[in-house]
Amino acid sequence: QVQLVESGGGLVQAGGSLNLSCAASGRTFSSYAMGWFRQAPGKEREFVAAINWNGYVTTYVDSVKGRFTISRVNAKNTVYLQMNSLKPEDTAVYYCAARSGRASTADSRSDYDYWGQGTQVTVSS
């Protein structure tokens, strides 16, 4: 069982930056692929970024490439999402998710086994 807790959300002006963190419980964090998803009001939860278990492979949705960076520090059981050049359309609740079994990255919600409660990101124009 893995528990995930996101932090770092908030209100920022367009063009600004935020760095989200997701802290995981348990001793097997280093074996999980991790992902970030987001859900805007009235929309489906969508994939944002993912990183494999050792941090060597990352994937991003096209709309955030060049602006967002996913990273992890296994010694701290933490995954990060650095978000730069934020746009109003980035406004959403951001969720981190864990995929067990030393899996590679994945962009489907059904591929992930554990989810955090989410953190709100609001970008004003």
C-alpha angles and dihedrals in degrees: 000000000000127000118203126199121188125203140165101069123133147121118309136165121249110278092030131115140238132182115212121201130199117196118199130202124217137055099266100066092117090063095056129091108221132212141186121216132175137205125199121197111285093006137102120262106263136198117255109169143336139196128198125238097273098036096245097113126052133173132190140189110252094246093065102036111126092016106059129051126193119203140159141208108203093190087062096039088234138129123195138203114201108198119194133174090024119200131202088250089064088069108121146105107281120214131190121212137190128220115199133217105052087287126171124246120295135187101202122094090221091063092066125083104192134037137192126225095254138241125238120241117188122183116193123206 
